[in-house]
Amino acid sequence: MKIPKIEKLPSGHYFCRLRINGVSIPITAVSEKECELLALSKKTELLSGKAQIKRIPKEETLQSAMDKFLTKRGKTLSPSTLRSYTSYSKNRFPDYRSKKLSQIDWQQMIDDELTDVSEKTVKNAWALVTPSLRLVGYPVPEVTLSKPVVPNLNFLQPEEVSLFCAALKGRPYELAALLALHGLRMSEIRGLDWKNVDIENKLIFVQGARVRGINGEVDKKQNKNEDSSRYVPIMVPRLETVMKDVPDKAGKVVTIGSNTLLDDVKRTCKRAGVTICTVHDLRRSFASLCFFLGIPSIQIQRWGGWRDDRVLNKIYIKISNTMKSESKDKFTKFFT
């Protein structure tokens, strides 16, 4: 029994197309031999009447697969994730979105995208592609995503923290920056409500977040993860003073935009002559300062809302120059 010629697809799979009674039946397999056996079996079943000929729906393109995923699963995604995924579906993999899934060389698609955007962006966009493929019943191919190089993450040295706070004093965004120096994320700072601040007992209950969605900013009841809801003591005296001076303690504690806050933090760093930091770098500075002061990692983890100490130790706790010098001296003294 003859079957049509088997071709190797760019994706690495093998493909042939049966045509019986005017109906096109695609056969795809991971090897040429398996494709041949499947085609022979399918043709035998159809000709013997053991199987009925069904018209195969039009094959999905990458764009249609992503659109179906966003339509079906979009309501279960967080607003910020939905916003990112929608952007990826419109802007990433431009030369491949209109192609049928079986026509795509997936590794080449990844490699092409890496020439235009960062590895992190490609990895995040691929996180949309994989569930989209599963949803339409297409096997997820194995691809190599180049491992991102961990950037040189900035943070304030212990001696720089005081200089930064002095330069920050009296600025319109001082309260927000001091919250970041207590380990709050940007989304948590923007989502903090006065009803969750107990100035008398010097406690902040961090719960919920304010993030950017497709149609603007939205409030989330849950922070990044279940461990993110936490009590944080007000430890910097200046934050207590600034909070007491706010006349109207209703609604959101911080009402300025995230970009405005980011710009002011960088300007304050320049004015203070310290390491240029972002708002998130201040959160990292908080963890490093706690570590410098000898506060146990488990306590730092709870105050900062990290799920485990693996991420805390790998990324957020940075060793100060002073501690590096002291550690070197201790090691040298061992041999003298």
C-alpha positions in Angstrom: 0.0 0.0 0.0 1.5 3.3 -1.1 1.5 6.5 1.0 2.5 10.0 0.0 6.1 11.2 0.3 7.2 11.9 3.9 8.8 15.2 4.5 10.9 16.5 7.5 9.4 19.7 9.0 11.5 22.6 10.3 10.4 21.6 13.7 12.2 18.3 13.4 8.9 16.2 13.1 8.0 14.2 10.0 4.9 14.8 8.0 2.8 13.4 5.1 -0.7 14.1 3.9 -3.2 11.4 2.9 -5.9 12.3 0.4 -9.0 10.0 0.5 -12.3 10.8 -1.1 -11.4 14.5 -1.4 -10.5 14.8 2.3 -7.0 15.8 3.4 -5.7 14.0 6.4 -2.3 15.2 7.9 -0.1 12.7 9.6 2.7 14.0 11.9 5.2 11.9 14.0 8.5 12.4 15.7 10.3 9.9 13.4 10.1 9.0 9.7 9.3 5.4 10.5 6.6 6.2 12.9 5.0 8.6 10.4 5.1 5.9 7.7 3.4 3.3 10.1 0.8 5.8 11.2 -0.1 6.7 7.6 -0.4 3.1 6.6 -2.5 2.3 9.6 -4.8 5.2 9.0 -5.2 4.5 5.3 -6.0 0.8 6.0 -8.6 1.7 8.6 -10.3 4.3 6.3 -10.3 2.0 3.2 -11.7 -1.0 5.2 -14.5 1.1 6.7 -13.2 0.6 10.3 -12.7 4.4 10.6 -14.7 7.3 9.3 -13.3 10.1 7.3 -13.5 13.3 9.3 -12.7 16.7 7.9 -9.7 18.1 9.8 -10.2 21.6 11.0 -7.8 24.3 9.7 -4.4 24.0 11.4 -3.7 26.6 14.1 -1.1 29.4 13.6 1.0 30.6 16.5 -1.1 33.7 16.7 -4.5 31.8 16.8 -3.1 29.5 19.5 -2.0 32.4 21.7 -5.3 34.2 21.1 -7.3 31.1 22.1 -5.2 30.8 25.3 -5.7 34.4 26.3 -9.5 34.2 25.6 -9.9 31.0 27.6 -7.4 31.5 30.4 -7.2 35.3 30.6 -9.7 35.7 33.4 -7.6 33.5 35.7 -4.4 35.4 35.1 -3.3 38.3 37.3 -3.9 41.8 35.7 -0.1 42.4 35.3 0.5 38.9 33.7 -2.5 39.4 31.3 -1.1 42.7 30.3 2.4 41.3 29.6 1.0 38.2 27.8 -1.2 40.4 25.6 1.8 42.5 24.7 3.9 39.4 23.9 1.1 38.1 21.6 1.1 41.3 19.6 4.8 42.1 19.5 7.0 39.0 20.0 8.0 36.5 17.3 6.7 38.8 14.4 8.0 36.6 11.6 6.4 33.5 13.0 3.0 34.5 14.4 1.1 33.9 11.1 2.8 30.6 10.4 1.1 27.2 10.9 2.5 25.4 14.0 3.9 22.5 11.9 5.8 25.0 9.7 7.7 26.6 12.5 11.3 25.9 13.3 11.0 26.6 17.0 14.7 26.9 17.9 15.2 29.3 15.0 12.3 31.3 16.2 13.9 31.6 19.6 17.3 32.5 18.2 15.8 35.2 15.9 14.0 36.8 18.8 17.2 36.8 20.9 18.8 39.1 18.4 16.2 41.8 19.1 15.3 41.6 22.8 16.8 40.4 26.1 16.9 36.7 27.1 14.5 37.5 29.9 11.9 38.9 27.5 12.2 35.8 25.3 11.9 33.5 28.2 8.8 35.3 29.4 7.2 35.3 25.9 7.9 31.5 25.6 6.0 31.1 28.9 2.9 32.2 26.9 3.7 30.0 23.9 4.0 26.7 25.8 0.5 26.7 27.4 -1.0 28.0 24.1 0.4 25.0 22.3 -0.9 22.6 25.0 -4.4 24.2 24.8 -4.7 23.4 21.0 -3.2 20.0 21.4 0.2 20.6 19.8 3.3 19.0 21.4 5.5 21.5 23.1 9.0 21.3 21.4 12.2 21.3 23.3 14.2 24.5 22.8 17.3 26.0 24.3 16.7 29.3 26.0 20.0 30.9 26.7 20.5 31.3 30.4 20.3 34.9 31.4 23.5 36.4 32.9 22.7 37.6 36.5 23.1 41.3 36.3 25.2 43.3 38.8 22.4 44.2 41.1 22.8 47.6 42.8 22.2 48.2 46.5 23.3 50.8 49.1 26.2 50.0 51.3 25.5 50.5 55.0 27.4 53.7 55.1 25.4 55.0 52.1 22.0 54.4 53.6 22.4 57.3 56.1 23.6 59.6 53.3 20.6 58.6 51.2 18.2 59.2 54.0 19.7 62.6 54.7 19.4 63.7 51.1 15.8 62.3 51.0 14.6 64.3 54.0 11.7 66.6 53.2 11.3 65.3 49.7 7.7 64.8 48.5 8.5 61.1 47.9 10.3 60.5 51.2 7.5 58.3 52.7 7.4 56.0 49.7 11.2 55.6 49.6 11.4 54.9 53.3 8.8 52.1 52.9 11.1 50.6 50.2 13.9 50.7 52.8 11.6 48.6 55.0 11.5 45.9 52.4 8.2 46.7 50.6 7.9 46.0 46.9 6.8 48.8 44.5 3.4 47.2 44.0 3.0 46.8 47.8 4.0 50.5 48.4 1.4 51.6 45.8 -1.2 49.3 47.3 -0.7 50.1 51.0 -3.8 51.6 52.7 -3.8 53.7 55.8 -6.2 51.3 57.5 -3.3 48.8 57.6 -0.9 51.2 59.3 -0.7 51.3 63.1 1.6 54.2 63.9 1.0 54.0 67.7 2.3 50.4 67.8 4.8 51.0 65.0 3.4 48.3 62.7 2.5 48.0 59.0 0.3 45.2 57.8 1.4 44.6 54.2 -1.4 43.0 52.2 -2.5 43.4 48.6 -0.8 45.3 45.8 -1.5 47.8 43.1 -0.3 46.8 39.6 -0.7 48.0 36.0 -3.3 46.1 34.0 -4.4 46.4 30.4 -6.8 49.3 31.1 -4.8 51.1 33.8 -3.9 50.4 37.4 -5.9 47.8 39.5 -5.8 46.6 43.1 -5.1 43.0 44.0 -6.1 41.5 47.3 -3.1 39.2 47.2 0.5 40.3 47.0 3.1 38.3 45.1 2.6 35.1 47.1 0.9 33.9 50.2 4.0 34.6 52.3 4.0 38.3 51.2 1.1 39.2 53.5 3.0 40.2 56.7 3.5 42.6 59.5 6.5 44.9 59.2 7.7 47.0 62.1 8.4 50.7 61.6 12.1 50.6 62.3 13.3 53.9 60.8 12.3 56.7 63.2 12.0 59.2 60.3 9.2 57.1 58.7 7.2 57.3 61.9 7.6 61.1 61.9 6.7 61.5 58.3 3.6 59.3 58.7 2.4 61.3 61.8 2.7 64.5 59.8 0.3 63.3 57.0 -2.9 65.3 57.7 -5.4 63.1 55.9 -4.9 59.4 56.7 -7.5 57.9 54.5 -7.2 55.7 51.4 -3.8 54.9 49.9 -0.7 55.9 51.8 1.2 56.6 48.6 -0.6 58.2 45.6 2.3 59.1 43.3 3.1 57.1 40.2 5.8 54.4 40.1 7.8 56.2 37.4 7.8 59.4 39.3 9.0 57.7 42.4 11.7 55.8 40.4 13.0 59.0 38.9 13.1 60.8 42.3 15.0 57.9 44.0 17.7 58.1 41.3 17.9 61.9 41.6 18.3 61.6 45.4 21.1 59.0 45.0 22.9 61.3 42.7 22.5 64.2 45.1 23.7 62.1 48.0 26.7 60.8 46.0 25.8 57.2 46.6 25.2 54.2 44.4 22.4 54.9 41.9 19.5 52.7 42.9 16.0 51.9 41.8 13.1 51.5 44.2 13.6 47.7 44.1 17.3 48.2 44.8 16.2 49.9 48.1 14.4 46.6 49.0 17.7 44.8 48.3 19.5 47.4 50.4 17.1 46.6 53.3 18.0 42.9 53.2 21.7 43.6 53.0 21.5 46.1 55.9 19.7 43.6 58.0 22.3 41.0 57.2 25.1 43.5 58.0 23.4 44.2 61.4 23.4 40.4 62.3 19.6 40.0 62.0 18.8 36.2 61.4 17.9 35.3 57.8 14.5 33.8 58.9 13.5 37.2 60.4 14.7 39.1 57.2 12.7 36.6 55.2 9.5 37.3 57.2 9.8 41.0 57.1 10.5 41.1 53.4 7.9 38.5 52.4 10.2 36.1 50.6 8.9 32.6 50.2 12.2 30.9 51.0 15.7 31.9 51.9 17.1 30.6 48.6 16.1 33.7 46.6 16.9 35.9 49.6 20.5 34.7 49.9 21.1 34.4 46.1 19.8 37.7 45.0 18.8 40.1 47.7 21.5 39.8 50.4 24.6 41.5 49.1 27.8 41.6 51.1 28.9 45.1 52.0 32.5 46.2 51.3 33.1 46.5 55.0 32.1 42.9 55.6 34.2 41.7 52.7 37.3 43.4 54.2 36.5 42.0 57.7 36.1 38.5 56.3 39.4 38.7 54.5 41.2 39.9 57.6 39.7 37.1 59.7 40.9 34.5 57.2 44.4 36.0 57.0 44.6 36.1 60.9 43.9 32.4 61.0 47.3 31.7 59.5 49.3 34.2 61.5 
